[in-house]
Amino acid sequence: MTRLVIIIAVLAVVAVLAEARRIYKSDNVELSCGEDKLTVYRLLAQTAWSREDFPKQYPEWRPPAQWSKIVGRSHNREYSLFHLDKRASEGLKLFAEKGQTDVLDAESQGEGGIFDEFNAPPITQGVGETEAEFFMDGNHSRVSFISRVVPSPDWFIGVDSFNLCKDGKWLESVTLEVDPLDAGTDNGFTFTSPNWPTVPQKPVSRITAQRPDHPANSFYYPDRMDNPRIAIFHLLKVKEYELSQSFEPSLPHLFNKYTFSEMSNSLESNDYEVSNDIIPPSTRHLTYPSHHHSTSMPDYDKNSLLNSIVVDYKKKFKKNRKGRKMSTRRSRVPRDCRVNEWTNWSECSKTCGIGEQIRTRTVVKHARRGGRPCPVLQENQWCGSSRDCDHKYFDW
């Protein structure tokens, strides 16, 4: 009896642990917005660093209150521009202390989880606005950006890894209010403090009216519970595109070849044109002219159609020398389609903004006798950056 009770108790514990694991996984699974979805967002930064709201030691000259350019990245969950309560990277340290971006810019796009790199012009006074636009896709749905407080020892404002994809859908707009942050690399308390390195380096922390609680601190206001918001960031979805793919069936004499051209140059023009490759959501069901010989049939329909093909061979007969009819050769087993290896990715189709890279493979042997059809023969991926584009690039 005791043994039975122990077994039941063990099974109950196992069941509880399994359920807890299931709940943990469900809470931590993120619904993707689709890796073939390219989305353009606009960042609008509004700063409110005024003498009226922040009178203490307000910098009037050499230099007056202002903000550096915004340095931003769209990325996946593996990349980190900064994290609260974590030590600043060398790139963030140099940016927060001196406004230098060489190390941050050395982080090449496509490595370390970065998708797009973007900058917004500096704001040359305490109160003002600046904006930038950037690209994201379903695999890189987070955005981070920073701007340095000028002058300051190592202070900045920013947003860390904000996910613009929620429940499998892109957010239409969001507003984020921020406080100044301390990079933890310099001990200075005032806007114009001399360089005084922090050893050992401290983690990134939030600066509030009560913290750091030192009377010399330029943002310290003991009579306030909270300081007024020093900056607000607005993120607005501008446009959404879809990346299509090229498909070749194994029986070209029975079916059309599904091909799509390279990315349309309509991204750079003011007059929007429908492209076979970049398809805005509102035009996904367009009927194309017959001379295109293309189709909008979904991939799963193509595959199911091809997989359902059964090639029936008629029995052929031939006469031998004695006039008797004999069946021809024995039936042979099905042959699957064979393709060669992928080529290297092509160069990016755009030197400014987001373009496409393509890689292909070719058919070595087509499928025969109901064998497995050929797989996708062309793949596309996003590439490029909007960082070096002229602002007019976004005037659609």
Order of alpha helices (4+ residues) and beta strands (2+ residues): alpha-beta-beta-beta-alpha-alpha-beta-beta-beta-beta-beta-beta-beta-beta-beta-beta-alpha-beta-beta-beta-beta-beta-beta
